[in-house]
């Protein structure tokens, strides 16, 4: 069954003269603030519209972003800042003015309101440079990537947070962003999305948080319980140790998110927090919900979630996992209108829509479950019959590959060569010049890397349908399907995946 996707096109891009020396382009004064409309708790308390109706300014440096804020008539004059290019320490300096309070080496949205920061064109990347929202309200951040922000080492920015909010913040919508690090606290990184000291009415939607020790927290300590009314929906939490999120006090609504490879704990409701957890897909993860590392418990209200190879620790004095039953311990009512997608289609939906530079699309809530239930680990006995990958009209391609490897190595009938993705996840495909019936594949890992592949999906590349999903390499069966291209997508791994052969069979 097809899924309906509501596609809402981006903000108006007008042109004008470049302001000398700052990297700023000014455009017409009337434009939409951002693609789409803020939902979740950001739609409450008067709503979140950012800089809608204000002047549009194009910025290609961090200094230009600060200059745009400082050149406004007042700190509340609406403004839309369209960002393109790489923003880093080398091009981000403090700018002074009556309508701003900026600083070097961080994008400072402090003591201001009615601002939209949106990536346009070929994209906006904040490289090792965090975005700090402080004593601010009615802010939209959309379609940007923030990566490798450090609190120790060099260079440092924003206390190590990719996006951080603190001190009386109200009504912020963060949407279609990619927040990522390259390790945990020992490597100098902190949280990807942290909310502290009376931050309320925030929505994080259609975003990716990955490759970090810490996803994000709400409340900096057990006594910081002034933060509340936070919505997380249609996000991908991937390759995190914990804090997805950590919630101290307050209320949160967490729905239609895809959790992949959460290694220690996921949603940590503690210190009196109340979280509603609806229609999420938890995959290949540990302790995805509960109270962890404290005796000050929180509570949860659960509906419609899918647990796919989730493990649970034993209860203790400072450890209260919600699973395996994940029964509700409280009741949380949601004040805003929203439509839930089926949990079983969340992995595919989020994979297609979440993150920066994907076109800023939204689900309209009509997603019908088409993914099959997760399979058990595949059998190891090799299939019989003809390996269709070796046919004369067959070929291979995929996502970005590691140096020294080739897509063709997965179909050369040799275990001494292999393909690897450029990171811990990726995809490789077998394709044919005409429709070919396939019902089984055999993923053979290269010697020395057996067991590195953890979770995966098999996708009919012609239609985007997920044929099956599971854990571990080997023989994988699914309903016989006629297609021209079949993709094996690795969604989690231990170490570097190395696929020596990707065999395909009709029966």
Secondary structure as UniProt FT lines:
FT   STRAND          5..7
FT   STRAND          18..19
FT   TURN            20..23
FT   STRAND          24..26
FT   HELIX           40..43
FT   TURN            45..46
FT   TURN            50..53
FT   STRAND          55..59
FT   HELIX           62..70
FT   TURN            75..76
FT   STRAND          79..87
FT   HELIX           89..91
FT   TURN            98..99
FT   TURN            104..105
FT   STRAND          107..110
FT   STRAND          113..127
FT   STRAND          131..134
FT   STRAND          137..142
FT   STRAND          145..147
FT   HELIX           158..160
FT   STRAND          163..166
FT   STRAND          169..175
FT   STRAND          178..183
FT   HELIX           185..187
FT   STRAND          193..196
FT   STRAND          199..205
FT   STRAND          208..218
FT   TURN            222..223
FT   STRAND          228..233
FT   STRAND          236..248
FT   STRAND          251..255
FT   STRAND          258..262
FT   STRAND          267..270
FT   TURN            271..272
FT   STRAND          274..278
FT   STRAND          281..283
FT   STRAND          289..292
FT   STRAND          299..303
FT   STRAND          306..308
FT   TURN            317..318
FT   STRAND          319..321
FT   TURN            323..326
FT   HELIX           343..345
FT   HELIX           346..353
FT   TURN            356..357
FT   STRAND          361..363
FT   HELIX           388..390
FT   TURN            392..393
FT   STRAND          394..398
FT   TURN            403..404
FT   HELIX           407..411
FT   TURN            415..416
FT   STRAND          426..445
FT   TURN            447..448
FT   TURN            450..451
FT   STRAND          453..460
FT   TURN            461..464
FT   STRAND          465..471
FT   STRAND          474..493
FT   STRAND          499..505
//
